[in-house]
Amino acid sequence: MKEESQVTAVLGVQWGDEGKGKLIDILASRFDIVARCQGGANAGHTIVVEDKKYSFHLIPSGLLSPDVTAVIGNGVVLHLESFFNEIDDLMAKGIDVEGRIKISDKAHVLFDYHQLVDGFREEERGGSKIGTTKKGIGPCYSSKANRTGIRIADLRNFQTFADKFRKSLATKFKRFRVFEYDPKKEIEKYYYLTRRAEPFIRETVSWVHERISKGRSVLIEGANAAMLDIDFGTYPYVTSSNCTIGGALTGLGISPRMVGNVVGVFKAYTTRVGEGPFPTECSDKNGHIMQQVGKEFGTTTGRLRRCGWLDVMVLKYSILLNGYSSLCLTKLDVLSEFQSILVGVGYRHRGRPLHGFPSSLEVLSEVEVEYETFVGWQGVDLHQVTSFEQLPEAAKTYVNRIEQLVGVPIRYIGVGPSRNCLIEK
């Protein structure tokens, strides 16, 4: 692999689940620090190493590289119990985590009541459900915005923590009336969780800057993806944080000038979980094939992902937002099932071409997609391919045409689920 810049960000291009964790796992060995910057346990990165599967939700997936230090930045909302469950699972699989994880003392704590409230809000929406993971992400970010949230630093003064916790919880009781929840039991639980968390807690803004100044390298691990961004995604069917490059900066406390490369990860087709318009969705046998062959089940929720053809309009919009220096195309091997392959290259609305990605979901749900059709490479197993030159001519044509359409080089190509099934173009 070629050298990356001192600070490199890896972000999702589409609606998440693109395979960011796999690329991060491979690149991590070239970096000193791998950092999460936003989101929470609603993220899900799966990595397969020698037939052993590792699932990451809060901890940066780059931790599988033994010399990497992982940082959970201030922009993350952290459910401590889930965090320690993840640590225990990694340790049970032989991963040494001692002294290798730093939690920002500015990160907000996600409590069990945030998860309950997430479910209440989804039920209130009735037929207009968003499709939330019910991990409490939205309610925790809401507490943060309402100034009723509790940060990791607040846990260190446990006398004042209990009072802050009761006040924060009271706002939820007021909104949803009394629900079954034991504040005393939760406070007692956090007394022990805080003691276990203490060795991990750092003021990470200064810590990261100090190491960058000494020449250490940082790989930023984005969670979710551009089309789920709270500002730029298909609102309201989005997550509650900024998943674009701006969120990487504010979620770690670094300046734009520090980031040298931004790598965007996208699938050779398109998937999304939950509700919302999906212009290139395949509700026929093609979508079913993508689901089954691509094993399109959510790492976090286990829900079946909706599948469809690649949408270049989504890619171009995401490129505008993030300024990718290069791209990683994943799951090209899944398309080996098809005799012909479609790619959405444009939208028309009521007979007129759209020159940008629409903000109105009504417009997005009504667009007619303009497609280009490609000859497939049906039946060709790509799992043993180790270079771009070894790909079938039809697959090379497909990759080169996408690169031409979006104007950003495709540097990495995923040709299978395992760690070594990633080639460089």
MIMARKE-942774 format. One line per 10 residues: number of its first residue (from 1); their letters; for each residue x, y, z of C-alpha. Coordinates in Angstrom, 2 decimals. Last residue first. Layout:
<pts>
NUM	A	X Y Z | ...
</pts>
This chain:
<pts>
425	KEILCNRSPG	-5.62 -0.12 -8.41 | -4.97 -1.69 -5.03 | -6.56 -4.98 -4.04 | -8.60 -5.97 -1.00 | -9.48 -9.59 -0.32 | -6.74 -10.08 2.29 | -8.98 -9.33 5.29 | -11.77 -11.63 4.22 | -15.12 -10.65 2.71 | -14.28 -10.68 -1.00
415	VGIYRIPVGV	-13.16 -8.56 -3.97 | -12.79 -5.13 -2.31 | -11.19 -2.52 -4.55 | -8.82 0.24 -3.38 | -7.55 3.33 -5.20 | -10.63 4.46 -7.11 | -9.54 7.84 -8.43 | -12.06 10.71 -8.22 | -13.85 12.17 -11.26 | -17.27 10.68 -10.48
405	LQEIRNVYTK	-18.25 9.39 -13.93 | -14.72 8.42 -15.00 | -14.08 6.44 -11.82 | -17.40 4.69 -12.30 | -16.41 3.88 -15.88 | -13.04 2.49 -14.81 | -14.64 0.17 -12.25 | -17.21 -1.23 -14.69 | -14.68 -1.63 -17.50 | -12.35 -3.47 -15.12
395	AAEPLQEFST	-15.22 -5.78 -14.14 | -16.03 -6.50 -17.79 | -12.36 -7.21 -18.54 | -12.27 -9.82 -15.76 | -10.02 -8.79 -12.86 | -6.43 -10.02 -12.87 | -5.04 -6.61 -13.92 | -6.51 -5.02 -10.80 | -4.37 -7.26 -8.64 | -4.77 -10.09 -6.12
385	VQHLDVGQWG	-7.86 -11.92 -7.43 | -8.56 -15.07 -5.41 | -11.99 -13.94 -4.19 | -13.10 -12.77 -7.65 | -15.08 -15.87 -8.63 | -16.39 -15.46 -12.19 | -19.96 -16.79 -12.55 | -21.43 -13.69 -14.15 | -18.91 -11.14 -15.37 | -21.48 -8.49 -16.23
375	VFTEYEVEVE	-22.07 -6.44 -19.36 | -22.92 -2.91 -18.27 | -26.13 -0.88 -18.55 | -26.24 2.87 -17.93 | -29.28 4.12 -16.07 | -31.32 7.29 -15.82 | -33.36 7.26 -12.63 | -36.83 8.76 -12.57 | -37.30 10.94 -9.52 | -40.51 10.84 -7.47
365	SLVELSSPFG	-39.12 9.75 -4.08 | -36.33 12.31 -4.35 | -38.82 15.09 -5.11 | -40.91 14.25 -2.06 | -37.73 13.86 -0.03 | -36.90 17.48 -0.82 | -33.18 18.22 -0.58 | -32.54 17.06 -4.15 | -29.04 15.91 -5.21 | -27.81 18.19 -7.96
355	HLPRGRHRYG	-28.25 18.75 -11.67 | -31.75 17.35 -11.91 | -32.95 16.62 -15.45 | -36.52 17.69 -16.31 | -39.32 15.33 -17.31 | -41.25 15.52 -14.08 | -38.05 14.89 -12.16 | -35.09 13.33 -13.94 | -32.15 11.84 -12.12 | -28.73 10.76 -13.41
345	VGVLISQFES	-26.10 8.02 -13.60 | -27.84 5.05 -11.99 | -25.69 2.00 -12.72 | -27.13 -1.25 -14.06 | -25.45 -4.64 -14.28 | -25.92 -7.48 -16.75 | -25.31 -11.20 -16.36 | -25.32 -10.85 -12.59 | -23.98 -13.03 -9.78 | -20.41 -11.73 -10.11
335	LVDLKTLCLS	-21.87 -8.46 -8.75 | -21.21 -9.70 -5.21 | -17.47 -9.81 -5.97 | -17.32 -6.01 -6.31 | -18.08 -5.91 -2.60 | -16.14 -2.71 -1.90 | -14.98 0.34 -3.87 | -12.44 2.45 -1.99 | -12.13 6.05 -3.13 | -9.43 8.72 -3.32
325	SYGNLLISYK	-8.81 12.37 -2.44 | -12.39 12.72 -1.26 | -13.64 16.30 -1.06 | -16.19 15.54 1.66 | -19.42 17.31 0.78 | -18.94 17.52 -2.99 | -17.80 13.89 -3.08 | -20.96 12.84 -1.24 | -23.07 14.56 -3.89 | -21.16 12.84 -6.68
315	LVMVDLWGCR	-21.55 9.42 -5.05 | -25.28 9.86 -4.44 | -25.83 10.89 -8.07 | -23.71 7.90 -9.11 | -26.26 5.48 -7.64 | -25.10 1.84 -7.67 | -27.96 -0.61 -8.09 | -30.26 -1.57 -5.24 | -30.46 -3.19 -1.84 | -32.53 -2.75 1.33
305	RLRGTTTGFE	-30.69 -4.11 4.31 | -32.17 -6.90 6.43 | -32.06 -5.99 10.10 | -29.46 -7.58 12.39 | -29.45 -4.33 14.38 | -25.77 -3.45 14.83 | -24.04 -5.54 12.16 | -26.99 -4.99 9.80 | -27.81 -7.88 7.45 | -26.77 -7.70 3.83
295	KGVQQMIHGN	-25.00 -11.00 3.46 | -23.72 -9.84 0.05 | -24.91 -13.06 -1.59 | -28.28 -13.00 0.16 | -29.08 -9.30 0.06 | -27.65 -8.75 -3.43 | -29.64 -11.72 -4.74 | -32.83 -10.37 -3.13 | -32.29 -6.98 -4.78 | -31.92 -8.67 -8.15
285	KDSCETPFPG	-35.02 -10.79 -7.51 | -37.20 -7.68 -7.38 | -37.52 -4.69 -5.06 | -34.32 -3.20 -6.46 | -33.70 0.23 -4.97 | -32.14 2.80 -7.32 | -34.11 5.81 -6.03 | -34.06 4.97 -2.28 | -36.46 7.22 -0.39 | -36.56 6.83 3.41
275	EGVRTTYAKF	-36.91 4.09 6.01 | -34.48 1.79 7.71 | -31.23 0.27 6.50 | -29.59 1.30 3.23 | -27.80 -0.45 0.44 | -26.21 0.53 -2.88 | -24.10 -1.40 -5.41 | -20.33 -1.61 -5.91 | -20.19 -0.47 -2.29 | -18.67 2.81 -1.19
265	VGVVNGVMRP	-15.72 3.99 0.93 | -14.43 7.56 0.72 | -10.79 8.27 1.58 | -9.92 11.76 2.83 | -6.23 12.59 2.70 | -4.18 15.40 4.25 | -6.18 16.39 7.31 | -4.25 18.84 9.48 | -5.37 21.96 7.63 | -8.99 21.27 8.54
255	SIGLGTLAGG	-8.21 21.78 12.26 | -8.45 19.13 14.98 | -10.82 18.92 17.95 | -11.72 15.24 17.59 | -15.45 15.34 16.91 | -15.26 18.87 15.52 | -12.86 17.80 12.76 | -14.39 14.41 11.94 | -17.85 15.96 12.01 | -16.80 18.43 9.32
245	ITCNSSTVYP	-15.61 15.51 7.16 | -19.12 14.06 6.89 | -20.90 11.90 9.45 | -22.37 14.87 11.32 | -24.47 13.43 14.13 | -28.07 12.44 14.83 | -28.58 9.72 12.22 | -30.68 10.21 9.12 | -34.16 9.55 7.80 | -35.25 13.11 8.67
235	YTGFDIDLMA	-33.41 14.15 6.53 | -31.91 12.34 3.52 | -28.37 13.36 4.50 | -26.69 16.76 4.48 | -27.42 18.21 7.91 | -27.90 15.17 10.18 | -25.53 13.07 8.04 | -27.07 9.73 7.03 | -26.29 10.20 3.33 | -22.68 10.98 4.23
225	ANAGEILVSR	-22.04 7.78 6.18 | -22.32 5.89 9.51 | -19.08 6.09 11.51 | -15.86 7.76 10.41 | -12.54 6.30 11.48 | -9.82 8.94 11.55 | -6.33 7.53 11.00 | -3.68 9.50 12.87 | 0.09 9.58 12.39 | 2.73 10.52 14.97
215	GKSIREHVWS	5.20 13.20 13.90 | 5.82 14.78 17.29 | 3.36 17.60 16.57 | 0.75 14.94 15.76 | 1.38 13.42 19.18 | 0.83 16.69 21.00 | -2.28 17.41 18.99 | -3.81 14.03 19.90 | -3.15 14.43 23.65 | -4.27 18.07 23.67
205	VTERIFPEAR	-7.66 17.12 22.22 | -7.76 13.81 24.12 | -8.18 15.07 27.68 | -7.93 11.48 28.88 | -10.11 8.73 30.35 | -9.09 5.08 29.84 | -7.67 4.41 33.31 | -10.86 5.84 34.91 | -13.34 3.61 33.04 | -13.34 0.79 35.62
195	RTLYYYKEIE	-14.00 3.21 38.46 | -16.65 4.93 36.37 | -18.43 1.65 35.66 | -18.54 0.87 39.38 | -20.17 4.16 40.38 | -22.18 4.02 37.20 | -24.05 0.96 38.41 | -24.93 2.68 41.70 | -26.32 5.67 39.78 | -28.39 3.33 37.61
185	KKPDYEFVRF	-29.81 1.51 40.64 | -30.77 4.80 42.26 | -32.40 6.08 39.08 | -34.65 2.98 38.72 | -36.59 3.11 35.46 | -40.10 2.08 34.53 | -41.67 5.09 32.90 | -43.20 8.18 34.50 | -44.29 10.89 32.12 | -42.73 10.94 28.65
175	RKFKTALSKR	-41.64 14.61 28.54 | -41.48 15.27 32.28 | -39.82 11.92 32.93 | -37.27 12.78 30.23 | -36.47 16.18 31.77 | -36.23 14.49 35.19 | -33.51 12.17 33.86 | -31.20 15.11 33.26 | -31.89 16.50 36.72 | -31.33 13.10 38.34
165	FKDAFTQFNR	-28.04 12.63 36.47 | -26.78 16.08 37.41 | -27.46 15.37 41.09 | -25.73 11.98 40.96 | -22.77 13.45 39.10 | -22.16 16.16 41.73 | -21.02 13.63 44.33 | -19.39 11.43 41.69 | -16.87 13.97 40.58 | -15.07 11.87 37.97
155	LDAIRIGTRN	-18.33 11.10 36.18 | -18.62 14.71 35.06 | -15.50 14.33 32.90 | -17.31 11.67 30.84 | -19.90 14.26 29.93 | -23.48 14.51 31.14 | -26.23 15.99 29.00 | -28.79 18.60 30.05 | -27.42 21.32 27.82 | -30.33 20.91 25.36
145	AKSSYCPGIG	-27.90 20.13 22.55 | -26.19 17.40 24.62 | -29.51 16.00 25.81 | -30.62 15.84 22.15 | -27.35 14.09 21.26 | -28.28 11.50 23.90 | -31.87 11.25 22.63 | -30.65 10.67 19.06 | -28.08 7.99 19.94 | -30.28 5.95 22.28
135	KKTTGIKSGG	-29.44 2.58 20.69 | -32.95 2.32 19.24 | -31.42 1.50 15.83 | -33.72 4.13 14.33 | -36.02 3.21 11.44 | -37.41 6.71 10.92 | -41.00 5.78 11.74 | -43.73 7.74 9.97 | -46.48 5.15 10.42 | -46.45 5.67 14.18
125	REEERFGDVL	-44.04 8.47 15.04 | -44.84 8.08 18.73 | -43.45 4.53 18.65 | -40.10 5.83 17.44 | -40.05 8.43 20.19 | -40.73 5.84 22.87 | -37.98 3.55 21.53 | -35.40 6.32 21.62 | -36.62 7.26 25.09 | -35.78 3.76 26.34
115	QHYDFLVHAK	-32.30 3.98 24.78 | -31.68 7.38 26.36 | -32.83 5.88 29.67 | -30.01 3.35 29.47 | -27.48 6.17 29.56 | -25.29 7.65 26.82 | -22.40 9.59 28.32 | -21.13 12.55 26.34 | -17.51 12.77 25.18 | -15.54 15.66 26.70
105	DSIKIRGEVD	-13.33 13.40 28.86 | -12.21 11.82 25.62 | -11.69 8.09 25.95 | -8.22 6.67 25.28 | -7.65 3.01 24.42 | -4.32 1.16 24.20 | -3.21 0.95 27.83 | -4.42 -2.64 28.09 | -6.36 -3.65 24.98 | -4.73 -7.02 24.15
95	IGKAMLDDIE	-6.86 -8.93 21.64 | -7.06 -12.67 22.36 | -10.65 -13.41 21.42 | -11.80 -13.17 25.04 | -10.05 -9.79 25.18 | -12.10 -8.57 22.24 | -15.36 -9.73 23.85 | -14.46 -8.11 27.18 | -13.66 -4.83 25.43 | -16.98 -4.89 23.58
85	NFFSELHLVV	-18.88 -5.57 26.79 | -16.90 -2.71 28.34 | -18.06 -0.26 25.68 | -21.63 -1.54 25.84 | -21.69 -0.77 29.60 | -20.11 2.61 28.98 | -22.67 3.85 26.47 | -20.62 6.56 24.81 | -21.81 9.40 22.60 | -18.89 10.23 20.29
75	GNGIVATVDP	-17.99 13.81 19.33 | -15.39 14.09 22.10 | -13.23 11.40 20.54 | -12.81 7.70 21.25 | -9.10 7.18 20.63 | -7.40 3.88 19.81 | -3.66 3.33 20.12 | -2.19 1.11 17.40 | 0.80 -1.21 17.83 | -1.16 -4.47 17.86
65	SLLGSPILHF	-3.30 -3.81 14.75 | -6.71 -5.17 15.77 | -7.34 -1.78 17.38 | -8.04 -0.37 13.91 | -11.68 -1.25 14.49 | -12.14 1.87 16.62 | -14.11 0.92 19.77 | -17.77 1.87 19.83 | -19.52 -0.65 17.56 | -16.90 -3.20 16.48
55	SYKKDEVVIT	-17.60 -6.78 15.45 | -14.72 -9.23 15.05 | -15.19 -12.44 13.06 | -12.62 -15.23 13.07 | -12.22 -17.03 9.73 | -8.53 -16.07 9.59 | -9.40 -12.40 10.18 | -12.93 -11.22 9.34 | -13.75 -7.60 10.21 | -17.22 -6.21 10.95
45	HGANAGGQCR	-17.85 -2.51 11.56 | -21.13 -1.42 13.15 | -22.13 2.08 14.13 | -25.27 2.55 16.22 | -23.00 2.09 19.25 | -22.09 5.74 19.06 | -21.83 8.49 16.51 | -18.84 10.78 16.13 | -15.03 11.05 16.01 | -13.55 7.56 16.30
35	AVIDFRSALI	-9.75 7.63 16.24 | -6.96 5.33 15.07 | -3.50 6.29 16.31 | 0.00 5.19 15.29 | -0.74 4.55 11.64 | 0.54 2.16 8.94 | -0.92 -0.92 10.68 | -4.28 0.84 10.63 | -4.57 0.76 6.84 | -5.78 -2.85 6.71
25	DILKGKGEDG	-8.22 -2.56 9.63 | -9.42 0.79 8.33 | -10.19 -0.75 4.95 | -12.14 -3.58 6.59 | -13.96 -1.26 8.96 | -15.15 0.99 6.16 | -17.12 -1.84 4.55 | -19.97 0.16 3.01 | -22.43 -0.41 5.86 | -23.49 3.26 5.76
15	WQVGLVATVQ	-25.96 5.18 3.61 | -23.50 6.17 0.85 | -19.97 7.60 0.93 | -18.73 6.35 4.30 | -15.60 8.05 5.62 | -11.93 7.21 6.11 | -9.88 10.19 7.31 | -6.11 10.53 6.99 | -3.72 12.51 9.19 | 0.00 12.02 8.51
5	SEEKM	-0.75 11.45 4.84 | -0.98 7.92 3.46 | 1.93 6.02 1.97 | 1.19 3.50 -0.76 | 0.00 0.00 0.00
</pts>
